[in-house]
Amino acid sequence: MASEEEIAAVEEKTGVRFPEDLRAYLKVNNGTVTRLDGSNGLTGSCPEGEFLVGGWALLPLSSIERLHHQMMPGPREDEGYWRKEWIPFAAESYELVTRS
């Protein structure tokens, strides 16, 4: 479970206010991943059928922050395909989430 303060801190770091439904979900569950590696985040994957079709899983707050940062383009938003207001809340592969 993520606290209101933890969610607010990630919103401040990313510069994006999360939708109320996502905020409510994070307060109750904070992701559906099955394994966490304390040193660098997620490892492995969510077994297919555990939560979402195709092995997709909802990300915990720490991974939302990390992936948002990794996906952001350079100083100009038009340099990449990611937009600042997009919130990465689910993933099929955790390769992106764990890359430095």
C-alpha contacts under 8 A as a table, 3 or more apart, distances in Angstrom:
res1	aa1	res2	aa2	distance
1	M	26	L	6.22
1	M	27	K	5.02
1	M	28	V	5.18
1	M	29	N	5.08
1	M	30	N	4.96
2	A	6	E	6.11
2	A	7	I	6.63
2	A	26	L	5.61
2	A	27	K	4.70
2	A	28	V	7.20
2	A	29	N	7.57
2	A	30	N	5.78
2	A	61	L	7.21
3	S	6	E	5.14
3	S	7	I	6.31
3	S	27	K	5.90
4	E	7	I	5.22
4	E	8	A	6.09
4	E	27	K	7.18
5	E	8	A	5.05
5	E	9	A	6.10
6	E	9	A	5.12
6	E	10	V	6.43
7	I	10	V	5.30
7	I	11	E	6.18
7	I	23	R	7.17
7	I	26	L	7.95
7	I	61	L	7.22
8	A	11	E	4.99
8	A	12	E	6.14
9	A	12	E	5.11
9	A	13	K	6.27
10	V	13	K	4.99
10	V	14	T	6.06
10	V	61	L	7.61
10	V	65	E	6.17
11	E	14	T	5.26
11	E	15	G	5.60
11	E	16	V	5.17
11	E	17	R	5.44
11	E	18	F	6.84
12	E	15	G	5.01
12	E	16	V	6.91
12	E	17	R	7.90
13	K	65	E	7.84
14	T	65	E	6.90
14	T	68	H	7.14
14	T	69	H	7.30
14	T	84	K	7.70
15	G	84	K	7.72
15	G	85	E	7.89
16	V	84	K	7.34
16	V	85	E	5.73
16	V	87	I	7.87
18	F	22	L	6.34
18	F	23	R	6.20
18	F	87	I	7.57
19	P	22	L	5.42
19	P	23	R	6.32
20	E	23	R	4.98
20	E	24	A	6.06
21	D	24	A	5.13
21	D	25	Y	6.18
22	L	25	Y	5.03
22	L	26	L	6.13
23	R	26	L	5.21
23	R	27	K	6.29
24	A	27	K	5.21
24	A	28	V	6.59
25	Y	28	V	5.29
25	Y	29	N	5.91
25	Y	30	N	6.72
26	L	29	N	5.28
26	L	30	N	4.05
26	L	31	G	6.82
26	L	60	P	7.33
26	L	61	L	7.10
27	K	30	N	6.28
29	N	32	T	7.26
30	N	59	L	7.11
30	N	60	P	4.68
30	N	61	L	6.20
31	G	57	A	7.25
31	G	58	L	4.75
31	G	59	L	4.46
31	G	60	P	4.02
31	G	61	L	7.28
32	T	46	C	7.42
32	T	51	F	7.21
32	T	57	A	5.55
32	T	58	L	5.22
32	T	59	L	6.44
32	T	60	P	7.21
33	V	36	L	7.46
33	V	42	L	7.64
33	V	45	S	6.92
33	V	46	C	5.57
33	V	57	A	6.11
33	V	58	L	6.96
33	V	59	L	6.71
33	V	60	P	7.52
34	T	45	S	7.15
34	T	46	C	5.93
35	R	42	L	6.52
35	R	43	T	6.11
35	R	44	G	6.69
35	R	45	S	7.65
36	L	41	G	5.77
36	L	42	L	4.79
36	L	43	T	5.97
37	D	40	N	5.89
37	D	41	G	5.06
37	D	42	L	5.73
37	D	43	T	6.28
38	G	41	G	5.92
40	N	98	T	6.17
41	G	62	S	7.75
41	G	63	S	6.87
41	G	97	V	7.45
41	G	98	T	6.05
42	L	63	S	7.52
42	L	94	Y	6.40
42	L	97	V	6.91
42	L	98	T	6.19
43	T	94	Y	6.56
43	T	98	T	7.40
44	G	94	Y	7.00
45	S	55	G	7.32
45	S	57	A	7.89
45	S	92	E	7.54
45	S	93	S	6.79
45	S	94	Y	6.75
46	C	50	E	6.62
46	C	51	F	7.83
46	C	55	G	5.59
46	C	56	W	6.54
46	C	57	A	5.85
47	P	50	E	5.56
47	P	55	G	5.56
48	E	51	F	7.44
48	E	52	L	7.29
48	E	53	V	6.57
48	E	54	G	5.59
48	E	55	G	3.81
48	E	56	W	7.31
49	G	52	L	5.93
49	G	53	V	5.70
49	G	54	G	6.96
49	G	55	G	6.19
50	E	55	G	7.25
51	F	55	G	7.48
51	F	56	W	7.33
51	F	57	A	6.45
52	L	55	G	6.03
52	L	56	W	5.24
52	L	57	A	6.11
53	V	56	W	6.33
54	G	92	E	7.62
55	G	92	E	6.12
56	W	90	A	6.65
56	W	91	A	5.51
56	W	92	E	4.33
56	W	93	S	7.74
57	A	90	A	5.50
57	A	91	A	5.73
57	A	92	E	6.55
58	L	89	F	5.75
58	L	90	A	4.26
58	L	91	A	6.64
59	L	63	S	5.95
59	L	64	I	6.15
59	L	88	P	7.89
59	L	89	F	5.30
59	L	90	A	5.23
59	L	91	A	6.87
60	P	63	S	5.49
60	P	64	I	6.34
60	P	89	F	7.81
61	L	64	I	5.00
61	L	65	E	6.33
62	S	65	E	5.32
62	S	66	R	6.30
63	S	66	R	4.91
63	S	67	L	5.85
63	S	97	V	6.30
64	I	67	L	5.35
64	I	68	H	5.96
64	I	87	I	7.08
64	I	88	P	5.63
64	I	89	F	5.88
65	E	68	H	5.24
65	E	69	H	6.27
66	R	69	H	5.27
66	R	70	Q	6.25
66	R	97	V	6.60
67	L	70	Q	4.95
67	L	71	M	5.99
67	L	88	P	6.67
67	L	96	L	6.92
67	L	97	V	5.28
68	H	71	M	5.26
68	H	72	M	6.25
68	H	84	K	7.90
68	H	86	W	7.93
68	H	87	I	6.63
68	H	88	P	6.24
69	H	72	M	5.44
70	Q	96	L	7.95
70	Q	97	V	7.98
70	Q	100	S	7.94
71	M	82	W	6.07
72	M	77	E	7.83
72	M	80	G	7.48
72	M	82	W	5.79
72	M	83	R	6.98
72	M	84	K	6.61
73	P	76	R	6.90
73	P	77	E	5.76
73	P	78	D	7.60
73	P	79	E	5.83
73	P	80	G	4.87
73	P	81	Y	7.36
73	P	82	W	6.44
73	P	83	R	7.92
74	G	77	E	6.57
74	G	79	E	6.20
74	G	80	G	7.35
75	P	79	E	7.92
76	R	79	E	5.70
77	E	80	G	6.35
77	E	82	W	7.62
77	E	83	R	6.71
77	E	84	K	7.71
78	D	81	Y	7.18
82	W	86	W	7.28
83	R	86	W	5.58
84	K	87	I	7.94
88	P	91	A	7.67
91	A	94	Y	6.56
93	S	96	L	6.98
94	Y	97	V	5.01
94	Y	98	T	6.24
95	E	98	T	5.45
95	E	99	R	6.21
96	L	99	R	5.46
